[in-house]
Amino acid sequence: MAVEKRLAFSIVQFLRDRAHCGALCCAEQESLEVAIQCLETTFKIKSSDKQLAVPQPLQEIFLDSILKNDSLTVPGTSQSPEDLERAEQLKNEGNNHMKEENYSSAVVSYTKAIDLDLRNAVYYCNRAAAHSKLGNYTKATADCERAIDIDPSYSKAYGRMGLALTAMSKYSEAISYFNKALAQDPENDTYKSNLKIAEQKQKEVSTTTTGLGFDVASLINNPAFISMARRVMQNQQVQQLMSGMMTNAIGGSAAGVGGLSDISSLIEAGQQFAQQIQQQNPELVEQLKNHIQSRSLSGSAEEHS
C-alpha cells in the first residue's frame, strides 16, 4: 500500500499543478479539485504528507520513460509553429532570468518551454544550469541526462553534468563527463579548465580536507559558517576547552615549558569544535561543502544557448 500511496500522492501533485496552471476554465478546475479530493479520501493522503513525495514530478518520470525508447512517438512532436516560437520565447525569458540571477524564475520559464517542445535538448540543459545555481544538483544531473539522451553530441550537456557532479564531490564521474565534453568540443577552454579543477580536487580530497570533508581556508570565510561557529562557541564545553588551552599556553610560555601540551589542547578543542558543528547542523555542513566546491568551478559566467 505504501507504493500505491506514493503514486496517488504524485498524481494528486500533478493534478493540483494543472489546476493552478492558469490555463483551465473554472469548470475544469472544479473537476480537478473533485478528482483530488476523491484520491485523497480513497488513499487516505493529504498535501502535508511530504514523506510520500518522490524526487521527480510525475510528468518528468513519464517523459523519462518516453525518451528512453525512441520507438515510441513522443506526444507533441508535431507542434505547431506557434508553439515552437512560444517555446523559444520562454527559453529567452529563462536566459534573461539567469542573467538577473533570478534562478527560480528561470526554472519556471525553461519548464514551460519544455512543455511545448519535449525534444529540445537546449531547454533541459539550460534548466540544468538553473538547478545548479539553486544547489539542486540531483535535478541538474537528471536534466543533463535528458539532454544527452536527446542529443548525444551536445557538448554543453556533458560539461554541465560535469559541473554538477563536481559540486556533489563525485570527481571521478565529473572527470569522465568533462572528457566527453572535450571529445565533442576539443578546443573549449572552459571544459579544459573545469577538467583540471576536478582532477585536482580528486587528488586533494584525502590530503587538503578536514574530517568534515571541506577546505578550511574557504570555509572560514563563509558567512553561514561564521554564524554557525558563533552558536557553537556558546557551548559551555567548547568554552571550557578553549579557556583551558589559553591558560596552558600562557602558563607554559611564562614557565618556558614549550608547546606540546598546547598542541594537544588545540587538537582536542578542534575535535570538539568539529563534533559540535556536525551535531548542530549536518545538513548545513553538507550545503556549505557543495557551495564552496561549486564556487571554485569556472563556468559561472557561461552563456546560455
KESE-632159 format. One record per residue (C-alpha): residue number from 1; x, y, z; residue in one letter. Coordinates in Angstrom, 1 decimal, always signed. Last residue first. Layout:
N
{atom NUM {X Y Z} a}
...
This chain:
305
{atom 305 {+22.0 +28.8 -25.6} s}
{atom 304 {+23.2 +30.0 -22.2} h}
{atom 303 {+26.4 +32.0 -21.6} e}
{atom 302 {+28.9 +30.7 -19.1} e}
{atom 301 {+29.6 +33.3 -16.4} a}
{atom 300 {+29.8 +30.7 -13.6} s}
{atom 299 {+31.7 +28.5 -16.0} g}
{atom 298 {+34.8 +28.1 -13.8} s}
{atom 297 {+34.4 +26.0 -10.7} l}
{atom 296 {+35.6 +27.3 -7.3} s}
{atom 295 {+32.2 +28.4 -6.3} r}
{atom 294 {+30.9 +24.8 -6.8} s}
{atom 293 {+33.3 +23.5 -4.1} q}
{atom 292 {+32.3 +26.1 -1.6} i}
{atom 291 {+28.6 +25.6 -2.1} h}
{atom 290 {+28.8 +21.8 -2.0} n}
{atom 289 {+30.7 +21.9 +1.3} k}
{atom 288 {+28.5 +24.6 +2.7} l}
{atom 287 {+25.4 +22.5 +1.9} q}
{atom 286 {+26.9 +19.4 +3.5} e}
{atom 285 {+27.7 +21.4 +6.7} v}
{atom 284 {+24.2 +22.9 +6.6} l}
{atom 283 {+22.7 +19.4 +6.6} e}
{atom 282 {+24.9 +18.4 +9.5} p}
{atom 281 {+23.5 +21.2 +11.7} n}
{atom 280 {+24.4 +21.3 +15.3} q}
{atom 279 {+25.8 +17.8 +15.6} q}
{atom 278 {+28.4 +18.3 +12.9} q}
{atom 277 {+29.4 +21.7 +14.3} i}
{atom 276 {+29.7 +20.3 +17.8} q}
{atom 275 {+31.9 +17.5 +16.6} q}
{atom 274 {+34.1 +19.9 +14.7} a}
{atom 273 {+34.6 +22.1 +17.8} f}
{atom 272 {+35.3 +19.1 +20.0} q}
{atom 271 {+37.9 +17.9 +17.5} q}
{atom 270 {+39.4 +21.4 +17.3} g}
{atom 269 {+39.5 +21.7 +21.1} a}
{atom 268 {+41.2 +18.4 +21.5} e}
{atom 267 {+43.8 +19.3 +18.8} i}
{atom 266 {+44.4 +22.7 +20.4} l}
{atom 265 {+44.8 +21.1 +23.8} s}
{atom 264 {+47.3 +18.6 +22.4} s}
{atom 263 {+49.2 +21.4 +20.7} i}
{atom 262 {+49.3 +23.4 +24.0} d}
{atom 261 {+50.6 +20.3 +25.8} s}
{atom 260 {+53.5 +20.2 +23.3} l}
{atom 259 {+54.0 +24.0 +23.3} g}
{atom 258 {+57.1 +24.9 +25.4} g}
{atom 257 {+57.9 +24.9 +29.1} v}
{atom 256 {+59.5 +28.3 +29.4} g}
{atom 255 {+57.5 +28.9 +32.6} a}
{atom 254 {+55.8 +32.0 +31.3} a}
{atom 253 {+55.1 +30.4 +28.0} s}
{atom 252 {+53.6 +27.3 +29.6} g}
{atom 251 {+51.4 +29.4 +31.8} g}
{atom 250 {+50.1 +31.5 +28.9} i}
{atom 249 {+49.5 +28.5 +26.7} a}
{atom 248 {+48.1 +26.4 +29.4} n}
{atom 247 {+45.6 +29.1 +30.3} t}
{atom 246 {+44.7 +29.6 +26.6} m}
{atom 245 {+44.0 +25.8 +26.2} m}
{atom 244 {+42.0 +25.6 +29.3} g}
{atom 243 {+39.8 +28.5 +28.1} s}
{atom 242 {+39.3 +26.9 +24.8} m}
{atom 241 {+38.3 +23.6 +26.3} l}
{atom 240 {+36.0 +25.3 +28.8} q}
{atom 239 {+34.3 +27.3 +26.0} q}
{atom 238 {+33.8 +24.2 +24.0} v}
{atom 237 {+32.1 +22.5 +27.0} q}
{atom 236 {+29.9 +25.6 +27.6} q}
{atom 235 {+28.6 +25.8 +24.1} n}
{atom 234 {+28.4 +29.4 +23.1} q}
{atom 233 {+31.3 +28.8 +20.6} m}
{atom 232 {+28.9 +26.5 +18.7} v}
{atom 231 {+26.5 +29.4 +18.1} r}
{atom 230 {+29.3 +31.7 +16.9} r}
{atom 229 {+30.5 +28.9 +14.6} a}
{atom 228 {+27.1 +28.7 +13.0} m}
{atom 227 {+27.2 +32.4 +12.1} s}
{atom 226 {+30.8 +32.0 +10.8} i}
{atom 225 {+29.8 +29.0 +8.7} f}
{atom 224 {+27.0 +30.9 +7.1} a}
{atom 223 {+29.3 +33.9 +6.4} p}
{atom 222 {+31.9 +31.7 +4.6} n}
{atom 221 {+35.4 +33.0 +5.1} n}
{atom 220 {+36.3 +30.2 +7.5} i}
{atom 219 {+35.1 +27.6 +4.9} l}
{atom 218 {+37.4 +28.6 +2.1} s}
{atom 217 {+40.6 +28.2 +4.1} a}
{atom 216 {+39.2 +25.0 +5.8} v}
{atom 215 {+38.6 +23.1 +2.6} d}
{atom 214 {+35.9 +20.5 +3.1} f}
{atom 213 {+35.4 +16.9 +4.2} g}
{atom 212 {+34.3 +17.1 +7.9} l}
{atom 211 {+37.5 +15.4 +9.0} g}
{atom 210 {+39.4 +18.2 +7.3} t}
{atom 209 {+40.4 +18.4 +3.7} t}
{atom 208 {+43.7 +19.0 +2.0} t}
{atom 207 {+45.1 +15.5 +1.9} t}
{atom 206 {+42.4 +12.9 +1.0} s}
{atom 205 {+40.4 +15.0 -1.4} v}
{atom 204 {+43.4 +16.7 -2.9} e}
{atom 203 {+44.0 +14.4 -5.8} k}
{atom 202 {+40.3 +14.3 -6.7} q}
{atom 201 {+40.1 +18.1 -6.3} k}
{atom 200 {+43.0 +18.5 -8.8} q}
{atom 199 {+41.3 +16.3 -11.4} e}
{atom 198 {+38.0 +18.2 -11.0} a}
{atom 197 {+39.8 +21.5 -11.4} i}
{atom 196 {+41.8 +20.3 -14.4} k}
{atom 195 {+38.6 +19.1 -16.0} l}
{atom 194 {+37.0 +22.5 -15.3} n}
{atom 193 {+39.8 +24.3 -17.1} s}
{atom 192 {+39.7 +22.0 -20.1} k}
{atom 191 {+35.9 +22.3 -20.3} y}
{atom 190 {+36.1 +26.1 -20.1} t}
{atom 189 {+38.9 +26.2 -22.7} d}
{atom 188 {+36.8 +24.5 -25.4} n}
{atom 187 {+39.1 +23.4 -28.2} e}
{atom 186 {+38.2 +19.7 -28.1} p}
{atom 185 {+34.4 +20.2 -28.5} d}
{atom 184 {+32.7 +16.8 -28.8} q}
{atom 183 {+35.5 +14.8 -27.2} a}
{atom 182 {+36.0 +17.7 -24.8} l}
{atom 181 {+32.5 +17.2 -23.5} a}
{atom 180 {+33.2 +13.5 -23.0} k}
{atom 179 {+36.4 +14.3 -21.1} n}
{atom 178 {+34.4 +16.7 -18.9} f}
{atom 177 {+31.9 +13.9 -18.4} y}
{atom 176 {+34.5 +11.4 -17.2} s}
{atom 175 {+36.2 +13.9 -15.0} i}
{atom 174 {+32.8 +14.6 -13.3} a}
{atom 173 {+32.4 +10.9 -12.7} e}
{atom 172 {+35.8 +10.7 -11.0} s}
{atom 171 {+35.0 +13.9 -9.0} y}
{atom 170 {+31.7 +13.0 -7.5} k}
{atom 169 {+32.1 +15.7 -4.8} s}
{atom 168 {+28.4 +16.9 -5.5} m}
{atom 167 {+29.7 +20.2 -6.8} a}
{atom 166 {+31.9 +18.2 -9.2} t}
{atom 165 {+28.9 +16.2 -10.3} l}
{atom 164 {+27.0 +19.4 -11.1} a}
{atom 163 {+29.9 +20.8 -13.1} l}
{atom 162 {+30.5 +17.6 -15.0} g}
{atom 161 {+26.8 +17.4 -16.0} m}
{atom 160 {+27.1 +21.0 -17.2} r}
{atom 159 {+30.0 +20.0 -19.4} g}
{atom 158 {+28.3 +16.9 -20.8} y}
{atom 157 {+25.2 +18.9 -21.6} a}
{atom 156 {+27.3 +21.6 -23.2} k}
{atom 155 {+28.9 +19.0 -25.6} s}
{atom 154 {+25.6 +18.1 -27.3} y}
{atom 153 {+26.6 +15.1 -29.4} s}
{atom 152 {+24.4 +12.6 -27.6} p}
{atom 151 {+21.3 +14.8 -28.5} d}
{atom 150 {+18.0 +13.6 -27.0} i}
{atom 149 {+19.5 +11.2 -24.5} d}
{atom 148 {+22.2 +13.8 -23.7} i}
{atom 147 {+19.6 +16.5 -22.9} a}
{atom 146 {+17.7 +14.0 -20.7} r}
{atom 145 {+20.9 +13.1 -18.8} e}
{atom 144 {+21.6 +16.8 -18.3} c}
{atom 143 {+18.2 +17.3 -16.9} d}
{atom 142 {+18.7 +14.5 -14.4} a}
{atom 141 {+22.1 +15.9 -13.5} t}
{atom 140 {+20.6 +19.3 -12.7} a}
{atom 139 {+17.8 +17.7 -10.6} k}
{atom 138 {+20.5 +16.0 -8.5} t}
{atom 137 {+22.4 +19.2 -8.3} y}
{atom 136 {+19.7 +21.3 -6.8} n}
{atom 135 {+22.1 +24.0 -5.4} g}
{atom 134 {+20.0 +26.8 -6.8} l}
{atom 133 {+22.7 +27.7 -9.4} k}
{atom 132 {+22.8 +24.0 -10.3} s}
{atom 131 {+19.0 +24.0 -11.0} h}
{atom 130 {+19.4 +27.0 -13.3} a}
{atom 129 {+22.2 +25.3 -15.2} a}
{atom 128 {+20.1 +22.1 -15.5} a}
{atom 127 {+17.3 +24.3 -16.8} r}
{atom 126 {+19.6 +25.4 -19.6} n}
{atom 125 {+20.5 +21.8 -20.5} c}
{atom 124 {+16.8 +20.8 -20.5} y}
{atom 123 {+15.9 +23.6 -22.8} y}
{atom 122 {+18.9 +23.0 -25.1} v}
{atom 121 {+18.0 +19.3 -25.6} a}
{atom 120 {+14.7 +20.2 -27.4} n}
{atom 119 {+12.6 +17.0 -27.6} r}
{atom 118 {+9.8 +18.0 -25.3} l}
{atom 117 {+8.9 +21.2 -27.1} d}
{atom 116 {+5.9 +23.0 -25.6} l}
{atom 115 {+6.2 +21.5 -22.1} d}
{atom 114 {+9.9 +22.1 -22.3} i}
{atom 113 {+9.4 +25.8 -22.8} a}
{atom 112 {+7.2 +25.9 -19.7} k}
{atom 111 {+10.0 +24.2 -17.8} t}
{atom 110 {+12.6 +26.6 -19.1} y}
{atom 109 {+10.4 +29.5 -17.9} s}
{atom 108 {+9.8 +28.0 -14.4} v}
{atom 107 {+13.5 +27.1 -13.9} v}
{atom 106 {+14.5 +30.7 -14.9} a}
{atom 105 {+12.0 +32.1 -12.3} s}
{atom 104 {+13.8 +30.1 -9.7} s}
{atom 103 {+17.2 +31.3 -10.9} y}
{atom 102 {+16.6 +35.0 -10.7} n}
{atom 101 {+20.3 +35.8 -11.1} e}
{atom 100 {+19.5 +38.6 -13.5} e}
{atom 99 {+21.5 +37.0 -16.2} k}
{atom 98 {+19.7 +33.7 -15.4} m}
{atom 97 {+16.3 +35.5 -15.6} h}
{atom 96 {+17.2 +36.7 -19.1} n}
{atom 95 {+18.1 +33.2 -20.2} n}
{atom 94 {+14.7 +32.0 -18.9} g}
{atom 93 {+12.9 +34.6 -20.8} e}
{atom 92 {+14.9 +33.5 -23.9} n}
{atom 91 {+13.7 +29.9 -23.3} k}
{atom 90 {+10.2 +31.2 -22.9} l}
{atom 89 {+10.4 +33.0 -26.3} q}
{atom 88 {+11.9 +29.9 -27.9} e}
{atom 87 {+8.9 +27.8 -26.6} a}
{atom 86 {+6.5 +30.4 -27.9} r}
{atom 85 {+8.0 +30.1 -31.4} e}
{atom 84 {+7.8 +26.3 -31.2} l}
{atom 83 {+4.2 +26.5 -30.1} d}
{atom 82 {+3.3 +28.9 -32.9} e}
{atom 81 {+5.0 +26.7 -35.4} p}
{atom 80 {+2.6 +24.0 -34.3} s}
{atom 79 {+4.0 +21.0 -32.5} q}
{atom 78 {+4.2 +17.7 -34.3} s}
{atom 77 {+6.4 +16.1 -31.6} t}
{atom 76 {+3.7 +16.9 -29.0} g}
{atom 75 {+3.4 +13.4 -27.6} p}
{atom 74 {+6.6 +11.5 -28.1} v}
{atom 73 {+6.1 +8.6 -30.5} t}
{atom 72 {+7.7 +5.5 -29.2} l}
{atom 71 {+10.5 +3.7 -31.0} s}
{atom 70 {+13.0 +6.1 -29.4} d}
{atom 69 {+12.5 +4.4 -26.0} n}
{atom 68 {+14.4 +6.1 -23.3} k}
{atom 67 {+12.7 +9.4 -24.1} l}
{atom 66 {+9.3 +8.0 -23.3} i}
{atom 65 {+10.3 +6.7 -19.8} s}
{atom 64 {+12.0 +10.0 -19.0} d}
{atom 63 {+8.8 +11.8 -20.0} l}
{atom 62 {+6.7 +9.8 -17.7} f}
{atom 61 {+9.1 +10.4 -14.8} i}
{atom 60 {+9.0 +14.1 -15.7} e}
{atom 59 {+5.2 +14.2 -15.7} q}
{atom 58 {+5.1 +12.5 -12.3} l}
{atom 57 {+7.4 +15.1 -10.7} p}
{atom 56 {+10.8 +13.8 -9.7} q}
{atom 55 {+12.3 +13.2 -6.3} p}
{atom 54 {+9.3 +11.3 -5.0} v}
{atom 53 {+6.9 +12.7 -2.4} a}
{atom 52 {+5.3 +10.4 +0.2} l}
{atom 51 {+7.3 +11.9 +3.1} q}
{atom 50 {+5.7 +15.3 +2.2} k}
{atom 49 {+2.4 +14.1 +3.6} d}
{atom 48 {+1.1 +17.7 +4.0} s}
{atom 47 {-1.0 +17.5 +0.8} s}
{atom 46 {-3.1 +14.8 +2.3} k}
{atom 45 {-3.4 +11.0 +2.0} i}
{atom 44 {-6.0 +8.4 +2.9} k}
{atom 43 {-5.8 +6.6 -0.4} f}
{atom 42 {-9.6 +6.8 -1.2} t}
{atom 41 {-10.1 +10.2 +0.5} t}
{atom 40 {-7.0 +11.9 -1.1} e}
{atom 39 {-8.0 +10.4 -4.5} l}
{atom 38 {-11.6 +11.6 -4.3} c}
{atom 37 {-10.5 +15.1 -3.1} q}
{atom 36 {-8.0 +15.4 -6.0} i}
{atom 35 {-10.7 +14.3 -8.5} a}
{atom 34 {-13.1 +16.9 -7.1} v}
{atom 33 {-10.4 +19.6 -7.4} e}
{atom 32 {-9.8 +18.5 -11.0} l}
{atom 31 {-13.4 +18.9 -11.9} s}
{atom 30 {-13.5 +22.3 -10.2} e}
{atom 29 {-10.5 +23.5 -12.3} q}
{atom 28 {-12.3 +22.3 -15.4} e}
{atom 27 {-15.4 +24.2 -14.5} a}
{atom 26 {-13.5 +27.4 -13.7} c}
{atom 25 {-11.6 +27.4 -17.0} c}
{atom 24 {-8.1 +25.9 -17.4} l}
{atom 23 {-4.8 +27.5 -18.5} a}
{atom 22 {-3.9 +29.2 -15.2} g}
{atom 21 {-1.5 +26.5 -14.1} c}
{atom 20 {-3.4 +26.1 -10.8} h}
{atom 19 {-5.5 +23.1 -11.6} a}
{atom 18 {-2.6 +21.5 -13.6} r}
{atom 17 {-0.3 +21.8 -10.6} d}
{atom 16 {-3.0 +20.2 -8.4} r}
{atom 15 {-3.5 +17.4 -10.8} l}
{atom 14 {+0.2 +16.6 -10.9} f}
{atom 13 {+0.5 +16.8 -7.1} q}
{atom 12 {-2.5 +14.5 -6.8} v}
{atom 11 {-0.9 +12.0 -9.2} i}
{atom 10 {+2.3 +12.1 -7.2} s}
{atom 9 {+0.4 +11.4 -4.0} f}
{atom 8 {-1.5 +8.6 -5.6} a}
{atom 7 {+1.8 +7.0 -6.7} l}
{atom 6 {+3.2 +7.4 -3.2} r}
{atom 5 {+0.1 +5.9 -1.7} k}
{atom 4 {+0.2 +3.0 -4.1} e}
{atom 3 {+3.8 +2.3 -3.1} v}
{atom 2 {+2.9 +2.3 +0.6} a}
{atom 1 {+0.0 +0.0 +0.0} m}
